[in-house]
Amino acid sequence: MKNASEFTSPPSDYNVIVPDGWFQLPLAPEHRDQGIMALADQQFRGVDNAPHIKKQFMREMQKKAKGAYGIGGTELYISTLSVGQLPLASSLLISIPGPDEWPNISSPEELAEHLASKNGSDAEPQDETAEVGVVTLEAAGRAVRQRRRELSDASAQLGSTLPNTLVTYYVPIPATKSWLLLNFSTPVDPLADRMVELFDAVAGTLHWD
């Protein structure tokens, strides 16, 4: 396994290790519907009296997958883990933004400063719990780690006051001007810190091929 600093030409691929119980949902349109049906069947196995909830779940997954694909998403993982009756809901979207969707920033330090300034701007509501900093991933190299909380539109419409916890790793792809983003999210606010520990562990497995 090569470290990021050893690449003199762009890597051919990346790899990340996710926990057992994280379902990989295809994002490409030709495979998306089949993946969503498989996920719904798995989630609602043994539940025969909730067809409307199952259909709503599939619509939400369809919307999520379409949105992820539209912003350069390459992989989407949905957690199917639970502790007792408590679902450990979370997701990981891996994406590579296009040049038109990314600021002209070349270093993690510059990006961390940019993200910190955005959080304090009038255009972005201030999140007093937001954390932004430069970290080193063992094999993938230096990256920017951002943790923040936000109330999703869907949660707000349902009257929920519990925020989603979001952790994003912005990782420069060696020998290129592109960045790989690991976008983690969980709505399980009471266990947010434990979930973030899991997200950090998954991010630490990222390596280039």
Residue pairs with C-beta under 8 A, 6 or more apart in sequence:
1 139
1 207
2 139
2 207
2 208
3 139
3 141
4 139
4 140
4 141
4 142
4 172
4 174
4 208
5 141
5 174
7 174
7 175
7 208
8 175
9 175
10 173
10 174
10 175
10 176
11 173
11 174
11 175
11 208
11 209
12 209
13 208
13 209
14 94
14 140
14 173
14 180
14 206
14 207
14 208
14 209
15 205
15 206
15 207
15 208
15 209
16 94
16 182
16 202
16 203
16 205
16 206
16 207
17 202
17 205
18 24
18 77
18 92
18 202
19 79
19 81
19 198
19 202
21 79
21 80
21 81
22 77
22 78
22 79
22 80
22 81
22 92
23 38
23 39
23 42
23 77
23 78
23 79
23 80
24 35
24 75
24 76
24 77
25 32
25 35
25 36
25 39
25 61
25 65
25 76
25 77
25 78
26 32
26 34
26 35
26 65
27 65
27 68
27 69
27 73
27 74
27 75
27 76
28 69
29 69
32 62
32 65
32 66
32 69
33 62
35 65
36 58
36 61
36 62
36 65
37 58
39 61
39 78
39 80
40 54
40 57
40 58
40 61
42 80
43 54
43 57
43 80
44 50
44 53
44 54
44 57
47 54
60 154
61 78
64 76
64 91
65 76
68 76
68 93
68 95
71 95
71 97
71 101
72 95
72 96
72 97
72 98
72 101
73 93
73 94
73 95
74 94
74 95
74 96
75 92
75 93
75 94
76 91
76 92
76 93
76 94
77 91
77 92
77 93
78 91
79 87
79 88
79 89
79 90
79 91
81 87
81 88
82 88
86 188
87 188
88 186
88 188
88 191
88 195
89 186
89 187
89 188
90 184
90 185
90 186
90 188
90 195
90 198
90 199
91 184
91 185
91 186
92 182
92 183
92 184
92 185
92 199
92 202
93 181
93 182
93 183
93 185
94 180
94 181
94 182
94 183
95 180
95 181
95 183
96 173
96 178
96 179
96 180
96 181
97 178
97 179
97 181
99 177
102 178
102 179
103 111
103 114
105 111
105 114
106 172
106 177
107 172
108 134
108 142
108 143
108 144
108 170
108 172
109 134
111 144
111 170
111 179
112 132
112 133
112 134
112 144
115 132
115 144
115 146
116 132
118 124
119 126
119 127
119 130
119 132
119 148
120 126
127 148
127 149
127 150
129 147
129 148
129 149
130 146
130 147
130 148
130 149
131 145
131 146
131 147
131 148
132 144
132 145
132 146
132 147
133 144
133 145
134 142
134 143
134 144
134 145
135 142
135 143
135 144
135 145
135 169
136 142
136 143
137 143
137 169
137 171
137 203
137 204
137 206
138 204
139 206
139 207
139 208
140 171
140 206
140 207
140 208
141 171
141 172
141 174
142 172
143 169
143 170
143 171
143 172
143 203
144 169
144 170
145 167
145 168
145 169
145 170
145 200
145 203
146 166
146 167
146 168
146 170
147 165
147 166
147 167
147 196
148 165
148 166
149 163
149 164
149 165
149 166
149 192
150 163
150 164
150 166
151 160
151 161
151 162
151 163
151 164
152 164
152 187
155 162
155 163
155 164
155 187
162 187
162 189
163 187
163 189
164 185
164 186
164 187
165 185
165 186
165 187
165 189
165 192
165 195
165 196
166 183
166 184
166 185
167 184
167 185
167 196
167 199
167 200
167 203
168 181
168 182
168 183
168 184
169 181
169 182
169 184
169 203
169 206
170 179
170 180
170 181
171 179
171 180
171 181
171 182
171 206
172 178
172 179
172 180
173 179
173 180
173 208
174 208
180 206
182 202
182 203
182 206
184 196
184 199
184 202
184 203
186 192
186 195
186 196
186 199
188 195
